[in-house]
Amino acid sequence: MPKMKTKSGAKKRFKVSASGRIKRGQAFKRHILTKKTTKRIRQLRGMTEVHASDKAMVRSMMPYA
């Protein structure tokens, strides 16, 4: 049986923590930032956890993570 490949897009977008949680970056912080408040932009910093309903899909894209 050949090895399964990791989806390169998923590899760039998701990180798996030591405890097995999947982290992702926040959306809505790339462009059109002038109309967004400073508070809103500040709260979009950092990583957040992938929703429970999406975890199985992300895990299938990253079989060895």
mmCIF file of the N, C-alpha and C atoms, coordinates in Angstrom:
data_MODEL
# 
_entry.id   MODEL 
# 
loop_
_atom_site.group_PDB 
_atom_site.id 
_atom_site.type_symbol 
_atom_site.label_atom_id 
_atom_site.label_alt_id 
_atom_site.label_comp_id 
_atom_site.label_asym_id 
_atom_site.label_entity_id 
_atom_site.label_seq_id 
_atom_site.pdbx_PDB_ins_code 
_atom_site.Cartn_x 
_atom_site.Cartn_y 
_atom_site.Cartn_z 
_atom_site.occupancy 
_atom_site.B_iso_or_equiv 
_atom_site.pdbx_formal_charge 
_atom_site.auth_seq_id 
_atom_site.auth_comp_id 
_atom_site.auth_asym_id 
_atom_site.auth_atom_id 
_atom_site.pdbx_PDB_model_num 
ATOM 1   N N  . MET A 1 1  ? 0.847   -1.187 0.000  1.00 0.00 ? 1  MET A N  1 
ATOM 2   C CA . MET A 1 1  ? 0.000   0.000  0.000  1.00 0.00 ? 1  MET A CA 1 
ATOM 3   C C  . MET A 1 1  ? 0.890   1.247  0.000  1.00 0.00 ? 1  MET A C  1 
ATOM 4   N N  . PRO A 1 2  ? 0.679   2.186  -0.923 1.00 0.00 ? 2  PRO A N  1 
ATOM 5   C CA . PRO A 1 2  ? 1.498   3.403  -0.906 1.00 0.00 ? 2  PRO A CA 1 
ATOM 6   C C  . PRO A 1 2  ? 1.097   4.324  0.243  1.00 0.00 ? 2  PRO A C  1 
ATOM 7   N N  . LYS A 1 3  ? 1.997   5.223  0.563  1.00 0.00 ? 3  LYS A N  1 
ATOM 8   C CA . LYS A 1 3  ? 1.716   6.192  1.624  1.00 0.00 ? 3  LYS A CA 1 
ATOM 9   C C  . LYS A 1 3  ? 0.619   7.153  1.164  1.00 0.00 ? 3  LYS A C  1 
ATOM 10  N N  . MET A 1 4  ? -0.147  7.645  2.137  1.00 0.00 ? 4  MET A N  1 
ATOM 11  C CA . MET A 1 4  ? -1.154  8.661  1.835  1.00 0.00 ? 4  MET A CA 1 
ATOM 12  C C  . MET A 1 4  ? -0.474  10.018 1.809  1.00 0.00 ? 4  MET A C  1 
ATOM 13  N N  . LYS A 1 5  ? -0.955  10.884 0.924  1.00 0.00 ? 5  LYS A N  1 
ATOM 14  C CA . LYS A 1 5  ? -0.376  12.220 0.826  1.00 0.00 ? 5  LYS A CA 1 
ATOM 15  C C  . LYS A 1 5  ? -1.171  13.208 1.670  1.00 0.00 ? 5  LYS A C  1 
ATOM 16  N N  . THR A 1 6  ? -0.444  14.142 2.266  1.00 0.00 ? 6  THR A N  1 
ATOM 17  C CA . THR A 1 6  ? -1.060  15.252 2.977  1.00 0.00 ? 6  THR A CA 1 
ATOM 18  C C  . THR A 1 6  ? -1.430  16.316 1.961  1.00 0.00 ? 6  THR A C  1 
ATOM 19  N N  . LYS A 1 7  ? -2.626  16.899 2.093  1.00 0.00 ? 7  LYS A N  1 
ATOM 20  C CA . LYS A 1 7  ? -3.027  18.001 1.215  1.00 0.00 ? 7  LYS A CA 1 
ATOM 21  C C  . LYS A 1 7  ? -2.162  19.214 1.529  1.00 0.00 ? 7  LYS A C  1 
ATOM 22  N N  . SER A 1 8  ? -1.474  19.742 0.522  1.00 0.00 ? 8  SER A N  1 
ATOM 23  C CA . SER A 1 8  ? -0.526  20.823 0.773  1.00 0.00 ? 8  SER A CA 1 
ATOM 24  C C  . SER A 1 8  ? -1.225  22.089 1.246  1.00 0.00 ? 8  SER A C  1 
ATOM 25  N N  . GLY A 1 9  ? -2.464  22.307 0.821  1.00 0.00 ? 9  GLY A N  1 
ATOM 26  C CA . GLY A 1 9  ? -3.210  23.478 1.290  1.00 0.00 ? 9  GLY A CA 1 
ATOM 27  C C  . GLY A 1 9  ? -3.530  23.384 2.768  1.00 0.00 ? 9  GLY A C  1 
ATOM 28  N N  . ALA A 1 10 ? -3.875  22.188 3.221  1.00 0.00 ? 10 ALA A N  1 
ATOM 29  C CA . ALA A 1 10 ? -4.193  21.980 4.639  1.00 0.00 ? 10 ALA A CA 1 
ATOM 30  C C  . ALA A 1 10 ? -2.938  22.101 5.490  1.00 0.00 ? 10 ALA A C  1 
ATOM 31  N N  . LYS A 1 11 ? -1.824  21.634 4.951  1.00 0.00 ? 11 LYS A N  1 
ATOM 32  C CA . LYS A 1 11 ? -0.544  21.699 5.662  1.00 0.00 ? 11 LYS A CA 1 
ATOM 33  C C  . LYS A 1 11 ? -0.177  23.147 5.983  1.00 0.00 ? 11 LYS A C  1 
ATOM 34  N N  . LYS A 1 12 ? -0.505  24.059 5.045  1.00 0.00 ? 12 LYS A N  1 
ATOM 35  C CA . LYS A 1 12 ? -0.175  25.468 5.229  1.00 0.00 ? 12 LYS A CA 1 
ATOM 36  C C  . LYS A 1 12 ? -1.146  26.174 6.170  1.00 0.00 ? 12 LYS A C  1 
ATOM 37  N N  . ARG A 1 13 ? -2.367  25.671 6.291  1.00 0.00 ? 13 ARG A N  1 
ATOM 38  C CA . ARG A 1 13 ? -3.410  26.395 7.015  1.00 0.00 ? 13 ARG A CA 1 
ATOM 39  C C  . ARG A 1 13 ? -3.661  25.921 8.436  1.00 0.00 ? 13 ARG A C  1 
ATOM 40  N N  . PHE A 1 14 ? -3.314  24.680 8.746  1.00 0.00 ? 14 PHE A N  1 
ATOM 41  C CA . PHE A 1 14 ? -3.652  24.114 10.050 1.00 0.00 ? 14 PHE A CA 1 
ATOM 42  C C  . PHE A 1 14 ? -2.416  23.636 10.789 1.00 0.00 ? 14 PHE A C  1 
ATOM 43  N N  . LYS A 1 15 ? -2.452  23.755 12.119 1.00 0.00 ? 15 LYS A N  1 
ATOM 44  C CA . LYS A 1 15 ? -1.400  23.222 12.979 1.00 0.00 ? 15 LYS A CA 1 
ATOM 45  C C  . LYS A 1 15 ? -2.066  22.315 13.998 1.00 0.00 ? 15 LYS A C  1 
ATOM 46  N N  . VAL A 1 16 ? -1.425  21.188 14.312 1.00 0.00 ? 16 VAL A N  1 
ATOM 47  C CA . VAL A 1 16 ? -1.946  20.278 15.322 1.00 0.00 ? 16 VAL A CA 1 
ATOM 48  C C  . VAL A 1 16 ? -1.108  20.447 16.575 1.00 0.00 ? 16 VAL A C  1 
ATOM 49  N N  . SER A 1 17 ? -1.771  20.720 17.708 1.00 0.00 ? 17 SER A N  1 
ATOM 50  C CA . SER A 1 17 ? -1.064  20.914 18.969 1.00 0.00 ? 17 SER A CA 1 
ATOM 51  C C  . SER A 1 17 ? -0.647  19.565 19.545 1.00 0.00 ? 17 SER A C  1 
ATOM 52  N N  . ALA A 1 18 ? 0.143   19.605 20.598 1.00 0.00 ? 18 ALA A N  1 
ATOM 53  C CA . ALA A 1 18 ? 0.620   18.374 21.230 1.00 0.00 ? 18 ALA A CA 1 
ATOM 54  C C  . ALA A 1 18 ? -0.529  17.559 21.814 1.00 0.00 ? 18 ALA A C  1 
ATOM 55  N N  . SER A 1 19 ? -1.581  18.255 22.241 1.00 0.00 ? 19 SER A N  1 
ATOM 56  C CA . SER A 1 19 ? -2.738  17.549 22.813 1.00 0.00 ? 19 SER A CA 1 
ATOM 57  C C  . SER A 1 19 ? -3.696  17.055 21.730 1.00 0.00 ? 19 SER A C  1 
ATOM 58  N N  . GLY A 1 20 ? -3.408  17.365 20.459 1.00 0.00 ? 20 GLY A N  1 
ATOM 59  C CA . GLY A 1 20 ? -4.225  16.862 19.359 1.00 0.00 ? 20 GLY A CA 1 
ATOM 60  C C  . GLY A 1 20 ? -5.272  17.832 18.848 1.00 0.00 ? 20 GLY A C  1 
ATOM 61  N N  . ARG A 1 21 ? -5.331  19.024 19.429 1.00 0.00 ? 21 ARG A N  1 
ATOM 62  C CA . ARG A 1 21 ? -6.291  20.010 18.945 1.00 0.00 ? 21 ARG A CA 1 
ATOM 63  C C  . ARG A 1 21 ? -5.779  20.618 17.635 1.00 0.00 ? 21 ARG A C  1 
ATOM 64  N N  . ILE A 1 22 ? -6.696  20.956 16.742 1.00 0.00 ? 22 ILE A N  1 
ATOM 65  C CA . ILE A 1 22 ? -6.326  21.532 15.449 1.00 0.00 ? 22 ILE A CA 1 
ATOM 66  C C  . ILE A 1 22 ? -6.583  23.029 15.507 1.00 0.00 ? 22 ILE A C  1 
ATOM 67  N N  . LYS A 1 23 ? -5.533  23.806 15.209 1.00 0.00 ? 23 LYS A N  1 
ATOM 68  C CA . LYS A 1 23 ? -5.643  25.252 15.260 1.00 0.00 ? 23 LYS A CA 1 
ATOM 69  C C  . LYS A 1 23 ? -5.645  25.815 13.847 1.00 0.00 ? 23 LYS A C  1 
ATOM 70  N N  . ARG A 1 24 ? -6.325  26.954 13.688 1.00 0.00 ? 24 ARG A N  1 
ATOM 71  C CA . ARG A 1 24 ? -6.392  27.640 12.403 1.00 0.00 ? 24 ARG A CA 1 
ATOM 72  C C  . ARG A 1 24 ? -6.266  29.134 12.636 1.00 0.00 ? 24 ARG A C  1 
ATOM 73  N N  . GLY A 1 25 ? -5.863  29.846 11.587 1.00 0.00 ? 25 GLY A N  1 
ATOM 74  C CA . GLY A 1 25 ? -5.792  31.298 11.672 1.00 0.00 ? 25 GLY A CA 1 
ATOM 75  C C  . GLY A 1 25 ? -7.171  31.905 11.508 1.00 0.00 ? 25 GLY A C  1 
ATOM 76  N N  . GLN A 1 26 ? -7.315  33.144 11.949 1.00 0.00 ? 26 GLN A N  1 
ATOM 77  C CA . GLN A 1 26 ? -8.596  33.824 11.841 1.00 0.00 ? 26 GLN A CA 1 
ATOM 78  C C  . GLN A 1 26 ? -8.807  34.340 10.423 1.00 0.00 ? 26 GLN A C  1 
ATOM 79  N N  . ALA A 1 27 ? -10.042 34.336 9.985  1.00 0.00 ? 27 ALA A N  1 
ATOM 80  C CA . ALA A 1 27 ? -10.410 34.884 8.680  1.00 0.00 ? 27 ALA A CA 1 
ATOM 81  C C  . ALA A 1 27 ? -10.714 36.375 8.812  1.00 0.00 ? 27 ALA A C  1 
ATOM 82  N N  . PHE A 1 28 ? -10.936 37.040 7.690  1.00 0.00 ? 28 PHE A N  1 
ATOM 83  C CA . PHE A 1 28 ? -11.365 38.443 7.607  1.00 0.00 ? 28 PHE A CA 1 
ATOM 84  C C  . PHE A 1 28 ? -10.296 39.437 8.053  1.00 0.00 ? 28 PHE A C  1 
ATOM 85  N N  . LYS A 1 29 ? -9.025  39.113 7.856  1.00 0.00 ? 29 LYS A N  1 
ATOM 86  C CA . LYS A 1 29 ? -7.983  40.052 8.264  1.00 0.00 ? 29 LYS A CA 1 
ATOM 87  C C  . LYS A 1 29 ? -6.956  40.295 7.154  1.00 0.00 ? 29 LYS A C  1 
ATOM 88  N N  . ARG A 1 30 ? -7.335  40.080 5.913  1.00 0.00 ? 30 ARG A N  1 
ATOM 89  C CA . ARG A 1 30 ? -6.389  40.211 4.805  1.00 0.00 ? 30 ARG A CA 1 
ATOM 90  C C  . ARG A 1 30 ? -6.490  41.556 4.087  1.00 0.00 ? 30 ARG A C  1 
ATOM 91  N N  . HIS A 1 31 ? -7.694  42.044 3.844  1.00 0.00 ? 31 HIS A N  1 
ATOM 92  C CA . HIS A 1 31 ? -7.861  43.283 3.091  1.00 0.00 ? 31 HIS A CA 1 
ATOM 93  C C  . HIS A 1 31 ? -9.169  43.935 3.512  1.00 0.00 ? 31 HIS A C  1 
ATOM 94  N N  . ILE A 1 32 ? -9.409  45.142 2.997  1.00 0.00 ? 32 ILE A N  1 
ATOM 95  C CA . ILE A 1 32 ? -10.564 45.980 3.373  1.00 0.00 ? 32 ILE A CA 1 
ATOM 96  C C  . ILE A 1 32 ? -10.573 46.178 4.894  1.00 0.00 ? 32 ILE A C  1 
ATOM 97  N N  . LEU A 1 33 ? -9.431  46.563 5.436  1.00 0.00 ? 33 LEU A N  1 
ATOM 98  C CA . LEU A 1 33 ? -9.301  46.727 6.880  1.00 0.00 ? 33 LEU A CA 1 
ATOM 99  C C  . LEU A 1 33 ? -9.679  48.129 7.346  1.00 0.00 ? 33 LEU A C  1 
ATOM 100 N N  . THR A 1 34 ? -9.806  49.069 6.416  1.00 0.00 ? 34 THR A N  1 
ATOM 101 C CA . THR A 1 34 ? -10.062 50.455 6.815  1.00 0.00 ? 34 THR A CA 1 
ATOM 102 C C  . THR A 1 34 ? -11.435 50.619 7.439  1.00 0.00 ? 34 THR A C  1 
ATOM 103 N N  . LYS A 1 35 ? -12.424 49.866 6.987  1.00 0.00 ? 35 LYS A N  1 
ATOM 104 C CA . LYS A 1 35 ? -13.770 50.007 7.552  1.00 0.00 ? 35 LYS A CA 1 
ATOM 105 C C  . LYS A 1 35 ? -13.971 49.180 8.813  1.00 0.00 ? 35 LYS A C  1 
ATOM 106 N N  . LYS A 1 36 ? -13.032 48.307 9.136  1.00 0.00 ? 36 LYS A N  1 
ATOM 107 C CA . LYS A 1 36 ? -13.141 47.480 10.343 1.00 0.00 ? 36 LYS A CA 1 
ATOM 108 C C  . LYS A 1 36 ? -12.536 48.231 11.522 1.00 0.00 ? 36 LYS A C  1 
ATOM 109 N N  . THR A 1 37 ? -13.162 48.126 12.670 1.00 0.00 ? 37 THR A N  1 
ATOM 110 C CA . THR A 1 37 ? -12.679 48.857 13.835 1.00 0.00 ? 37 THR A CA 1 
ATOM 111 C C  . THR A 1 37 ? -11.374 48.255 14.341 1.00 0.00 ? 37 THR A C  1 
ATOM 112 N N  . THR A 1 38 ? -10.614 49.069 15.063 1.00 0.00 ? 38 THR A N  1 
ATOM 113 C CA . THR A 1 38 ? -9.339  48.617 15.622 1.00 0.00 ? 38 THR A CA 1 
ATOM 114 C C  . THR A 1 38 ? -9.554  47.449 16.564 1.00 0.00 ? 38 THR A C  1 
ATOM 115 N N  . LYS A 1 39 ? -10.622 47.515 17.344 1.00 0.00 ? 39 LYS A N  1 
ATOM 116 C CA . LYS A 1 39 ? -10.937 46.434 18.280 1.00 0.00 ? 39 LYS A CA 1 
ATOM 117 C C  . LYS A 1 39 ? -11.184 45.130 17.532 1.00 0.00 ? 39 LYS A C  1 
ATOM 118 N N  . ARG A 1 40 ? -11.937 45.212 16.447 1.00 0.00 ? 40 ARG A N  1 
ATOM 119 C CA . ARG A 1 40 ? -12.269 44.015 15.666 1.00 0.00 ? 40 ARG A CA 1 
ATOM 120 C C  . ARG A 1 40 ? -11.017 43.393 15.054 1.00 0.00 ? 40 ARG A C  1 
ATOM 121 N N  . ILE A 1 41 ? -10.141 44.229 14.502 1.00 0.00 ? 41 ILE A N  1 
ATOM 122 C CA . ILE A 1 41 ? -8.903  43.732 13.898 1.00 0.00 ? 41 ILE A CA 1 
ATOM 123 C C  . ILE A 1 41 ? -8.014  43.096 14.959 1.00 0.00 ? 41 ILE A C  1 
ATOM 124 N N  . ARG A 1 42 ? -7.928  43.736 16.137 1.00 0.00 ? 42 ARG A N  1 
ATOM 125 C CA . ARG A 1 42 ? -7.103  43.230 17.231 1.00 0.00 ? 42 ARG A CA 1 
ATOM 126 C C  . ARG A 1 42 ? -7.603  41.867 17.701 1.00 0.00 ? 42 ARG A C  1 
ATOM 127 N N  . GLN A 1 43 ? -8.914  41.692 17.749 1.00 0.00 ? 43 GLN A N  1 
ATOM 128 C CA . GLN A 1 43 ? -9.480  40.428 18.221 1.00 0.00 ? 43 GLN A CA 1 
ATOM 129 C C  . GLN A 1 43 ? -9.335  39.298 17.200 1.00 0.00 ? 43 GLN A C  1 
ATOM 130 N N  . LEU A 1 44 ? -8.983  39.643 15.965 1.00 0.00 ? 44 LEU A N  1 
ATOM 131 C CA . LEU A 1 44 ? -8.772  38.622 14.938 1.00 0.00 ? 44 LEU A CA 1 
ATOM 132 C C  . LEU A 1 44 ? -7.338  38.090 14.927 1.00 0.00 ? 44 LEU A C  1 
ATOM 133 N N  . ARG A 1 45 ? -6.486  38.598 15.819 1.00 0.00 ? 45 ARG A N  1 
ATOM 134 C CA . ARG A 1 45 ? -5.110  38.111 15.899 1.00 0.00 ? 45 ARG A CA 1 
ATOM 135 C C  . ARG A 1 45 ? -5.072  36.696 16.453 1.00 0.00 ? 45 ARG A C  1 
ATOM 136 N N  . GLY A 1 46 ? -3.982  36.018 16.176 1.00 0.00 ? 46 GLY A N  1 
ATOM 137 C CA . GLY A 1 46 ? -3.746  34.721 16.795 1.00 0.00 ? 46 GLY A CA 1 
ATOM 138 C C  . GLY A 1 46 ? -4.520  33.586 16.150 1.00 0.00 ? 46 GLY A C  1 
ATOM 139 N N  . MET A 1 47 ? -4.458  32.448 16.805 1.00 0.00 ? 47 MET A N  1 
ATOM 140 C CA . MET A 1 47 ? -5.067  31.233 16.272 1.00 0.00 ? 47 MET A CA 1 
ATOM 141 C C  . MET A 1 47 ? -6.306  30.889 17.090 1.00 0.00 ? 47 MET A C  1 
ATOM 142 N N  . THR A 1 48 ? -7.197  30.133 16.465 1.00 0.00 ? 48 THR A N  1 
ATOM 143 C CA . THR A 1 48 ? -8.378  29.633 17.153 1.00 0.00 ? 48 THR A CA 1 
ATOM 144 C C  . THR A 1 48 ? -8.554  28.168 16.788 1.00 0.00 ? 48 THR A C  1 
ATOM 145 N N  . GLU A 1 49 ? -9.401  27.466 17.505 1.00 0.00 ? 49 GLU A N  1 
ATOM 146 C CA . GLU A 1 49 ? -9.563  26.041 17.286 1.00 0.00 ? 49 GLU A CA 1 
ATOM 147 C C  . GLU A 1 49 ? -10.555 25.778 16.157 1.00 0.00 ? 49 GLU A C  1 
ATOM 148 N N  . VAL A 1 50 ? -10.318 24.720 15.398 1.00 0.00 ? 50 VAL A N  1 
ATOM 149 C CA . VAL A 1 50 ? -11.230 24.316 14.326 1.00 0.00 ? 50 VAL A CA 1 
ATOM 150 C C  . VAL A 1 50 ? -12.517 23.795 14.962 1.00 0.00 ? 50 VAL A C  1 
ATOM 151 N N  . HIS A 1 51 ? -13.647 24.121 14.357 1.00 0.00 ? 51 HIS A N  1 
ATOM 152 C CA . HIS A 1 51 ? -14.945 23.698 14.891 1.00 0.00 ? 51 HIS A CA 1 
ATOM 153 C C  . HIS A 1 51 ? -15.059 22.171 14.882 1.00 0.00 ? 51 HIS A C  1 
ATOM 154 N N  . ALA A 1 52 ? -15.796 21.642 15.848 1.00 0.00 ? 52 ALA A N  1 
ATOM 155 C CA . ALA A 1 52 ? -15.921 20.186 16.022 1.00 0.00 ? 52 ALA A CA 1 
ATOM 156 C C  . ALA A 1 52 ? -16.465 19.496 14.771 1.00 0.00 ? 52 ALA A C  1 
ATOM 157 N N  . SER A 1 53 ? -17.371 20.157 14.064 1.00 0.00 ? 53 SER A N  1 
ATOM 158 C CA . SER A 1 53 ? -17.968 19.544 12.871 1.00 0.00 ? 53 SER A CA 1 
ATOM 159 C C  . SER A 1 53 ? -16.993 19.472 11.701 1.00 0.00 ? 53 SER A C  1 
ATOM 160 N N  . ASP A 1 54 ? -15.898 20.252 11.737 1.00 0.00 ? 54 ASP A N  1 
ATOM 161 C CA . ASP A 1 54 ? -14.916 20.261 10.654 1.00 0.00 ? 54 ASP A CA 1 
ATOM 162 C C  . ASP A 1 54 ? -13.668 19.438 10.965 1.00 0.00 ? 54 ASP A C  1 
ATOM 163 N N  . LYS A 1 55 ? -13.530 18.976 12.215 1.00 0.00 ? 55 LYS A N  1 
ATOM 164 C CA . LYS A 1 55 ? -12.301 18.289 12.612 1.00 0.00 ? 55 LYS A CA 1 
ATOM 165 C C  . LYS A 1 55 ? -12.037 17.029 11.800 1.00 0.00 ? 55 LYS A C  1 
ATOM 166 N N  . ALA A 1 56 ? -13.070 16.230 11.545 1.00 0.00 ? 56 ALA A N  1 
ATOM 167 C CA . ALA A 1 56 ? -12.885 14.975 10.805 1.00 0.00 ? 56 ALA A CA 1 
ATOM 168 C C  . ALA A 1 56 ? -12.379 15.247 9.394  1.00 0.00 ? 56 ALA A C  1 
ATOM 169 N N  . MET A 1 57 ? -12.895 16.288 8.755  1.00 0.00 ? 57 MET A N  1 
ATOM 170 C CA . MET A 1 57 ? -12.474 16.634 7.406  1.00 0.00 ? 57 MET A CA 1 
ATOM 171 C C  . MET A 1 57 ? -11.008 17.073 7.387  1.00 0.00 ? 57 MET A C  1 
ATOM 172 N N  . VAL A 1 58 ? -10.610 17.893 8.368  1.00 0.00 ? 58 VAL A N  1 
ATOM 173 C CA . VAL A 1 58 ? -9.225  18.353 8.431  1.00 0.00 ? 58 VAL A CA 1 
ATOM 174 C C  . VAL A 1 58 ? -8.283  17.193 8.714  1.00 0.00 ? 58 VAL A C  1 
ATOM 175 N N  . ARG A 1 59 ? -8.683  16.304 9.612  1.00 0.00 ? 59 ARG A N  1 
ATOM 176 C CA . ARG A 1 59 ? -7.843  15.135 9.932  1.00 0.00 ? 59 ARG A CA 1 
ATOM 177 C C  . ARG A 1 59 ? -7.650  14.246 8.707  1.00 0.00 ? 59 ARG A C  1 
ATOM 178 N N  . SER A 1 60 ? -8.680  14.102 7.871  1.00 0.00 ? 60 SER A N  1 
ATOM 179 C CA . SER A 1 60 ? -8.544  13.266 6.680  1.00 0.00 ? 60 SER A CA 1 
ATOM 180 C C  . SER A 1 60 ? -7.585  13.890 5.673  1.00 0.00 ? 60 SER A C  1 
ATOM 181 N N  . MET A 1 61 ? -7.502  15.221 5.675  1.00 0.00 ? 61 MET A N  1 
ATOM 182 C CA . MET A 1 61 ? -6.582  15.917 4.766  1.00 0.00 ? 61 MET A CA 1 
ATOM 183 C C  . MET A 1 61 ? -5.136  15.841 5.265  1.00 0.00 ? 61 MET A C  1 
ATOM 184 N N  . MET A 1 62 ? -4.955  15.618 6.574  1.00 0.00 ? 62 MET A N  1 
ATOM 185 C CA . MET A 1 62 ? -3.619  15.542 7.172  1.00 0.00 ? 62 MET A CA 1 
ATOM 186 C C  . MET A 1 62 ? -3.482  14.209 7.902  1.00 0.00 ? 62 MET A C  1 
ATOM 187 N N  . PRO A 1 63 ? -3.274  13.108 7.196  1.00 0.00 ? 63 PRO A N  1 
ATOM 188 C CA . PRO A 1 63 ? -3.312  11.796 7.836  1.00 0.00 ? 63 PRO A CA 1 
ATOM 189 C C  . PRO A 1 63 ? -2.189  11.540 8.824  1.00 0.00 ? 63 PRO A C  1 
ATOM 190 N N  . TYR A 1 64 ? -1.057  12.233 8.714  1.00 0.00 ? 64 TYR A N  1 
ATOM 191 C CA . TYR A 1 64 ? 0.076   11.938 9.587  1.00 0.00 ? 64 TYR A CA 1 
ATOM 192 C C  . TYR A 1 64 ? 0.303   13.016 10.632 1.00 0.00 ? 64 TYR A C  1 
ATOM 193 N N  . ALA A 1 65 ? -0.595  13.977 10.742 1.00 0.00 ? 65 ALA A N  1 
ATOM 194 C CA . ALA A 1 65 ? -0.425  15.079 11.699 1.00 0.00 ? 65 ALA A CA 1 
ATOM 195 C C  . ALA A 1 65 ? -1.001  14.706 13.053 1.00 0.00 ? 65 ALA A C  1 
# 
